[in-house]
């Protein structure tokens, strides 16, 4: 199961952190979801996750469901998202 890293910016890091449980619930094909914040205090964040189905993750991020799109907006996710997969 490859590890994936997703990075993006948010307007409010503390607000974004409050939604960890919701992020986990919205990614049923992933485990080990961990949030990371930039050490320099910027508004850059990252999520690492172990993904059972990378194609499902890619499809979800390329064309988010209405539920996922609403959650991303609620969490303060600012595009673009950079996605890295373990090789």
OpenMM code with the backbone's topology and positions (N, CA, C; nanometers):
from openmm import Vec3, app, unit

residues = "UNK UNK UNK UNK UNK UNK UNK UNK UNK UNK UNK UNK UNK UNK UNK UNK UNK UNK UNK UNK UNK UNK UNK UNK UNK UNK UNK UNK UNK UNK UNK UNK UNK UNK UNK UNK UNK UNK UNK UNK UNK UNK UNK UNK UNK UNK UNK UNK UNK UNK UNK UNK UNK UNK UNK UNK UNK UNK UNK UNK UNK UNK UNK UNK UNK UNK UNK UNK UNK UNK UNK UNK UNK UNK UNK UNK UNK UNK UNK UNK UNK UNK UNK UNK UNK UNK UNK".split()
positions = [
    Vec3(0.0860, -0.1167, 0.0000),
    Vec3(0.0000, 0.0000, 0.0000),
    Vec3(0.0908, 0.1234, 0.0000),
    Vec3(0.0899, 0.2013, -0.1077),
    Vec3(0.1785, 0.3165, -0.1147),
    Vec3(0.1345, 0.4305, -0.0232),
    Vec3(0.2324, 0.5043, 0.0226),
    Vec3(0.2070, 0.6257, 0.0990),
    Vec3(0.1929, 0.7401, 0.0000),
    Vec3(0.0976, 0.8283, 0.0270),
    Vec3(0.0719, 0.9442, -0.0572),
    Vec3(0.0849, 1.0688, 0.0299),
    Vec3(0.1403, 1.1725, -0.0280),
    Vec3(0.1510, 1.3029, 0.0376),
    Vec3(0.0749, 1.4033, -0.0476),
    Vec3(-0.0139, 1.4782, 0.0170),
    Vec3(-0.0889, 1.5840, -0.0516),
    Vec3(-0.0570, 1.7150, 0.0187),
    Vec3(-0.0141, 1.8148, -0.0584),
    Vec3(0.0149, 1.9454, -0.0001),
    Vec3(-0.0732, 2.0518, -0.0645),
    Vec3(-0.1037, 2.1530, 0.0141),
    Vec3(-0.1814, 2.2674, -0.0345),
    Vec3(-0.1759, 2.3765, 0.0710),
    Vec3(-0.2319, 2.4892, 0.0399),
    Vec3(-0.2404, 2.6004, 0.1346),
    Vec3(-0.3810, 2.6081, 0.1920),
    Vec3(-0.3920, 2.6738, 0.3060),
    Vec3(-0.5206, 2.7011, 0.3702),
    Vec3(-0.5174, 2.8436, 0.4239),
    Vec3(-0.6328, 2.9089, 0.4358),
    Vec3(-0.6319, 3.0437, 0.4913),
    Vec3(-0.6096, 3.0452, 0.6429),
    Vec3(-0.6463, 2.9351, 0.7121),
    Vec3(-0.6380, 2.9302, 0.8585),
    Vec3(-0.6010, 2.7877, 0.9000),
    Vec3(-0.4781, 2.7688, 0.9417),
    Vec3(-0.4282, 2.6355, 0.9754),
    Vec3(-0.5063, 2.5749, 1.0922),
    Vec3(-0.5326, 2.6525, 1.1962),
    Vec3(-0.6044, 2.5990, 1.3131),
    Vec3(-0.7452, 2.5532, 1.2741),
    Vec3(-0.8104, 2.6283, 1.1884),
    Vec3(-0.9437, 2.5890, 1.1394),
    Vec3(-0.9336, 2.4562, 1.0640),
    Vec3(-0.8355, 2.4443, 0.9755),
    Vec3(-0.8158, 2.3219, 0.8962),
    Vec3(-0.7924, 2.2011, 0.9858),
    Vec3(-0.7127, 2.2188, 1.0907),
    Vec3(-0.6811, 2.1073, 1.1803),
    Vec3(-0.8048, 2.0510, 1.2504),
    Vec3(-0.9056, 2.1322, 1.2714),
    Vec3(-1.0273, 2.0880, 1.3405),
    Vec3(-1.1045, 1.9819, 1.2618),
    Vec3(-1.0750, 1.9648, 1.1339),
    Vec3(-1.1520, 1.8749, 1.0483),
    Vec3(-1.0830, 1.7412, 1.0214),
    Vec3(-0.9837, 1.7031, 1.1007),
    Vec3(-0.9112, 1.5787, 1.0764),
    Vec3(-1.0057, 1.4581, 1.0690),
    Vec3(-1.0946, 1.4439, 1.1645),
    Vec3(-1.1855, 1.3286, 1.1661),
    Vec3(-1.2701, 1.3235, 1.0394),
    Vec3(-1.3126, 1.4377, 0.9913),
    Vec3(-1.3925, 1.4407, 0.8688),
    Vec3(-1.3077, 1.4011, 0.7476),
    Vec3(-1.1806, 1.4451, 0.7444),
    Vec3(-1.0920, 1.4050, 0.6343),
    Vec3(-1.0774, 1.2531, 0.6304),
    Vec3(-1.0581, 1.1936, 0.7459),
    Vec3(-1.0423, 1.0480, 0.7536),
    Vec3(-1.1684, 0.9797, 0.7011),
    Vec3(-1.2851, 1.0270, 0.7416),
    Vec3(-1.4121, 0.9657, 0.6993),
    Vec3(-1.4365, 0.9797, 0.5493),
    Vec3(-1.3875, 1.0868, 0.4892),
    Vec3(-1.4102, 1.1110, 0.3466),
    Vec3(-1.3159, 1.0321, 0.2567),
    Vec3(-1.2163, 0.9665, 0.3153),
    Vec3(-1.1183, 0.8914, 0.2369),
    Vec3(-1.1204, 0.7445, 0.2781),
    Vec3(-1.2285, 0.6717, 0.2442),
    Vec3(-1.2434, 0.5331, 0.2903),
    Vec3(-1.1385, 0.4375, 0.2343),
    Vec3(-1.0695, 0.4760, 0.1290),
    Vec3(-0.9672, 0.3907, 0.0679),
    Vec3(-0.8291, 0.4202, 0.1252),
    Vec3(-0.8239, 0.4995, 0.2329),
    Vec3(-0.6961, 0.5374, 0.2922),
    Vec3(-0.6942, 0.5075, 0.4423),
    Vec3(-0.5763, 0.4776, 0.4925),
    Vec3(-0.5554, 0.4582, 0.6354),
    Vec3(-0.4338, 0.5403, 0.6771),
    Vec3(-0.4126, 0.5496, 0.8056),
    Vec3(-0.2953, 0.6205, 0.8543),
    Vec3(-0.2916, 0.7658, 0.8123),
    Vec3(-0.4073, 0.8303, 0.8088),
    Vec3(-0.4152, 0.9702, 0.7661),
    Vec3(-0.3521, 1.0573, 0.8751),
    Vec3(-0.2515, 1.1351, 0.8356),
    Vec3(-0.1806, 1.2211, 0.9306),
    Vec3(-0.1703, 1.3618, 0.8738),
    Vec3(-0.2049, 1.4601, 0.9561),
    Vec3(-0.1952, 1.6002, 0.9161),
    Vec3(-0.0588, 1.6550, 0.9548),
    Vec3(-0.0077, 1.7457, 0.8705),
    Vec3(0.1202, 1.8114, 0.8958),
    Vec3(0.1042, 1.9602, 0.8680),
    Vec3(0.1715, 2.0420, 0.9483),
    Vec3(0.1712, 2.1866, 0.9253),
    Vec3(0.3149, 2.2321, 0.9023),
    Vec3(0.3293, 2.3419, 0.8319),
    Vec3(0.4617, 2.3939, 0.7997),
    Vec3(0.5310, 2.4438, 0.9261),
    Vec3(0.6536, 2.4053, 0.9434),
    Vec3(0.7336, 2.4446, 1.0588),
    Vec3(0.7606, 2.5949, 1.0599),
    Vec3(0.7589, 2.6561, 0.9412),
    Vec3(0.7894, 2.7986, 0.9326),
    Vec3(0.6710, 2.8886, 0.9670),
    Vec3(0.5565, 2.8288, 1.0042),
    Vec3(0.4402, 2.9074, 1.0421),
    Vec3(0.3576, 2.9573, 0.9249),
    Vec3(0.3940, 2.9156, 0.8030),
    Vec3(0.3161, 2.9570, 0.6865),
    Vec3(0.1830, 2.8811, 0.6850),
    Vec3(0.1043, 2.9073, 0.5871),
    Vec3(-0.0279, 2.8443, 0.5765),
    Vec3(-0.0251, 2.7250, 0.4823),
    Vec3(0.0909, 2.6623, 0.4724),
    Vec3(0.1056, 2.5406, 0.3930),
    Vec3(0.0836, 2.4206, 0.4838),
    Vec3(0.0076, 2.3241, 0.4339),
    Vec3(-0.0208, 2.2029, 0.5101),
    Vec3(0.0001, 2.0816, 0.4203),
    Vec3(0.0067, 1.9664, 0.4836),
    Vec3(0.0199, 1.8406, 0.4100),
    Vec3(-0.0582, 1.7326, 0.4829),
    Vec3(-0.1003, 1.6359, 0.4060),
    Vec3(-0.1643, 1.5163, 0.4602),
    Vec3(-0.0881, 1.3977, 0.4037),
    Vec3(-0.0498, 1.3045, 0.4916),
    Vec3(0.0074, 1.1793, 0.4443),
    Vec3(-0.0940, 1.0697, 0.4727),
    Vec3(-0.1002, 0.9735, 0.3821),
    Vec3(-0.1941, 0.8638, 0.3983),
    Vec3(-0.1445, 0.7408, 0.3257),
    Vec3(-0.1818, 0.6263, 0.3774),
    Vec3(-0.1555, 0.5000, 0.3102),
    Vec3(-0.2795, 0.4697, 0.2276),
    Vec3(-0.2600, 0.4526, 0.0971),
    Vec3(-0.3739, 0.4431, 0.0057),
    Vec3(-0.3846, 0.3033, -0.0535),
    Vec3(-0.5006, 0.2423, -0.0364),
    Vec3(-0.5271, 0.1091, -0.0915),
    Vec3(-0.5532, 0.1157, -0.2410),
    Vec3(-0.6108, 0.2267, -0.2873),
    Vec3(-0.6483, 0.2400, -0.4277),
    Vec3(-0.6088, 0.3799, -0.4770),
    Vec3(-0.4889, 0.3909, -0.5319),
    Vec3(-0.4379, 0.5201, -0.5780),
    Vec3(-0.5253, 0.5762, -0.6901),
    Vec3(-0.5769, 0.4911, -0.7762),
    Vec3(-0.6638, 0.5376, -0.8849),
    Vec3(-0.7912, 0.6013, -0.8286),
    Vec3(-0.8460, 0.5446, -0.7222),
    Vec3(-0.9655, 0.6022, -0.6591),
    Vec3(-0.9349, 0.7383, -0.5988),
    Vec3(-0.8182, 0.7506, -0.5366),
    Vec3(-0.7784, 0.8798, -0.4816),
    Vec3(-0.7624, 0.9822, -0.5933),
    Vec3(-0.6949, 0.9428, -0.6999),
    Vec3(-0.6734, 1.0337, -0.8120),
    Vec3(-0.8073, 1.0769, -0.8719),
    Vec3(-0.8991, 0.9835, -0.8877),
    Vec3(-1.0306, 1.0175, -0.9420),
    Vec3(-1.1060, 1.1125, -0.8487),
    Vec3(-1.0969, 1.0875, -0.7178),
    Vec3(-1.1664, 1.1723, -0.6203),
    Vec3(-1.1118, 1.3144, -0.6222),
    Vec3(-0.9810, 1.3289, -0.6389),
    Vec3(-0.9211, 1.4619, -0.6398),
    Vec3(-0.9380, 1.5324, -0.7741),
    Vec3(-0.9420, 1.4559, -0.8831),
    Vec3(-0.9588, 1.5144, -1.0161),
    Vec3(-1.1005, 1.5655, -1.0366),
    Vec3(-1.1969, 1.4866, -0.9883),
    Vec3(-1.3370, 1.5229, -1.0026),
    Vec3(-1.4077, 1.4947, -0.8704),
    Vec3(-1.3914, 1.5836, -0.7728),
    Vec3(-1.4477, 1.5576, -0.6401),
    Vec3(-1.6002, 1.5453, -0.6422),
    Vec3(-1.6496, 1.4526, -0.5614),
    Vec3(-1.7942, 1.4411, -0.5419),
    Vec3(-1.8432, 1.5709, -0.4783),
    Vec3(-1.9731, 1.5988, -0.4873),
    Vec3(-2.0251, 1.7199, -0.4215),
    Vec3(-1.9918, 1.7211, -0.2717),
    Vec3(-1.9978, 1.6055, -0.2083),
    Vec3(-1.9672, 1.5962, -0.0651),
    Vec3(-1.8202, 1.6311, -0.0382),
    Vec3(-1.7296, 1.5756, -0.1177),
    Vec3(-1.5873, 1.6035, -0.0994),
    Vec3(-1.5564, 1.7491, -0.1321),
    Vec3(-1.6132, 1.8025, -0.2394),
    Vec3(-1.5904, 1.9425, -0.2763),
    Vec3(-1.6380, 2.0361, -0.1652),
    Vec3(-1.7535, 2.0076, -0.1078),
    Vec3(-1.8061, 2.0910, 0.0014),
    Vec3(-1.7152, 2.0812, 0.1243),
    Vec3(-1.6660, 1.9629, 0.1525),
    Vec3(-1.5766, 1.9456, 0.2670),
    Vec3(-1.4464, 2.0211, 0.2454),
    Vec3(-1.3911, 2.0128, 0.1259),
    Vec3(-1.2668, 2.0837, 0.0971),
    Vec3(-1.2865, 2.2344, 0.1149),
    Vec3(-1.3980, 2.2850, 0.0707),
    Vec3(-1.4273, 2.4275, 0.0874),
    Vec3(-1.4432, 2.4615, 0.2354),
    Vec3(-1.5156, 2.3786, 0.3080),
    Vec3(-1.5384, 2.3999, 0.4513),
    Vec3(-1.4059, 2.3973, 0.5295),
    Vec3(-1.3163, 2.3092, 0.4891),
    Vec3(-1.1872, 2.2958, 0.5569),
    Vec3(-1.0916, 2.4092, 0.5207),
    Vec3(-1.1195, 2.4773, 0.4101),
    Vec3(-1.0343, 2.5874, 0.3669),
    Vec3(-0.9241, 2.5459, 0.2716),
    Vec3(-0.9419, 2.4356, 0.2006),
    Vec3(-0.8406, 2.3886, 0.1065),
    Vec3(-0.8322, 2.4860, -0.0114),
    Vec3(-0.7109, 2.5347, -0.0360),
    Vec3(-0.6878, 2.6268, -0.1475),
    Vec3(-0.6088, 2.5549, -0.2568),
    Vec3(-0.6620, 2.5491, -0.3779),
    Vec3(-0.5866, 2.4899, -0.4882),
    Vec3(-0.4641, 2.5749, -0.5190),
    Vec3(-0.3657, 2.5168, -0.5807),
    Vec3(-0.3606, 2.3797, -0.6307),
    Vec3(-0.3163, 2.2822, -0.5219),
    Vec3(-0.3537, 2.1572, -0.5420),
    Vec3(-0.3077, 2.0477, -0.4580),
    Vec3(-0.1922, 1.9796, -0.5297),
    Vec3(-0.0857, 1.9533, -0.4585),
    Vec3(0.0247, 1.8750, -0.5132),
    Vec3(0.0158, 1.7370, -0.4488),
    Vec3(0.0157, 1.6332, -0.5318),
    Vec3(0.0009, 1.4963, -0.4829),
    Vec3(0.1248, 1.4161, -0.5208),
    Vec3(0.1823, 1.3509, -0.4215),
    Vec3(0.3040, 1.2702, -0.4411),
    Vec3(0.2741, 1.1282, -0.3966),
    Vec3(0.3203, 1.0301, -0.4730),
    Vec3(0.2987, 0.8901, -0.4387),
    Vec3(0.4329, 0.8206, -0.4192),
    Vec3(0.4384, 0.7368, -0.3201),
    Vec3(0.5591, 0.6609, -0.2904),
    Vec3(0.5895, 0.5621, -0.4015),
    Vec3(0.7129, 0.5545, -0.4412),
    Vec3(0.7565, 0.4598, -0.5448),
    Vec3(0.8683, 0.3743, -0.4893),
] * unit.nanometer
topology = app.Topology()
chain = topology.addChain("A")
for resn in residues:
    res = topology.addResidue(resn, chain)
    for name in ("N", "CA", "C"):
        topology.addAtom(name, app.Element.getBySymbol(name[0]), res)
